[in-house]
Amino acid sequence: MEIIDKALEFEQRKHTFKTTSERIESSREVKDLILSLNAIYKEEKDPEIMDLMKRLTAIKQKIEKRLKGRP
């Protein structure tokens, strides 16, 4: 379960991004993790994987909100 370990590590990381490129890279990384976890979830139907995906999605939304900026 290397993907789950990567996802947990990403979740524990500090999310202070200095530049826009760091935010973009992080957003792409978390998107890949979520999609990989989704593929595992489809096979196993483990509720813990679903909870992890939800937490990662919340982090991703915060990153993307910061990327879009204010109108």
VMD Tcl script that draws the C-alpha trace (Angstrom):
set ca {
  {0.00 0.00 0.00}
  {2.64 2.47 -1.09}
  {0.02 4.92 -2.42}
  {-1.74 5.08 0.94}
  {1.60 5.80 2.64}
  {2.33 8.60 0.16}
  {-1.14 10.04 0.73}
  {-0.73 9.98 4.50}
  {2.68 11.62 4.18}
  {1.24 14.35 1.94}
  {-1.53 14.97 4.45}
  {0.97 15.39 7.30}
  {3.18 17.80 5.34}
  {3.09 21.48 6.07}
  {1.16 23.31 3.36}
  {2.83 26.68 3.15}
  {3.59 27.40 -0.47}
  {5.73 30.40 -1.33}
  {5.26 30.41 -5.08}
  {2.50 29.71 -7.53}
  {4.50 26.91 -9.12}
  {4.74 25.13 -5.74}
  {0.95 25.37 -5.41}
  {0.44 23.99 -8.91}
  {2.83 21.07 -8.29}
  {1.13 20.28 -5.00}
  {-2.33 20.44 -6.57}
  {-1.26 18.03 -9.30}
  {0.36 15.68 -6.81}
  {-2.72 15.50 -4.60}
  {-4.93 14.98 -7.66}
  {-2.83 11.98 -8.72}
  {-2.98 10.58 -5.19}
  {-6.77 10.93 -5.07}
  {-7.21 9.21 -8.43}
  {-4.91 6.36 -7.41}
  {-6.74 5.92 -4.13}
  {-10.03 5.91 -6.00}
  {-8.86 3.00 -8.14}
  {-7.95 1.06 -4.98}
  {-11.25 2.00 -3.34}
  {-13.25 0.64 -6.28}
  {-11.72 -2.78 -5.68}
  {-11.64 -2.94 -1.88}
  {-14.55 -0.72 -0.76}
  {-12.63 0.20 2.41}
  {-14.27 3.16 4.24}
  {-10.87 4.28 5.58}
  {-9.68 4.89 2.02}
  {-12.80 6.98 1.37}
  {-12.11 9.06 4.48}
  {-8.54 9.64 3.33}
  {-9.75 10.73 -0.12}
  {-12.17 13.19 1.49}
  {-9.42 14.73 3.61}
  {-7.11 15.03 0.60}
  {-9.91 16.59 -1.44}
  {-10.39 19.25 1.24}
  {-6.67 20.08 1.08}
  {-6.83 20.19 -2.72}
  {-9.77 22.59 -2.65}
  {-7.90 24.94 -0.31}
  {-4.87 24.92 -2.61}
  {-7.00 25.60 -5.70}
  {-8.92 28.36 -3.96}
  {-5.60 30.06 -3.21}
  {-4.48 29.56 -6.82}
  {-7.57 31.21 -8.26}
  {-7.20 34.26 -6.05}
  {-9.79 36.92 -5.47}
  {-11.93 38.38 -8.26}
}
mol new
graphics top color blue
foreach p $ca { graphics top sphere $p radius 0.5 }
foreach p [lrange $ca 0 end-1] q [lrange $ca 1 end] { graphics top cylinder $p $q radius 0.2 }
display resetview
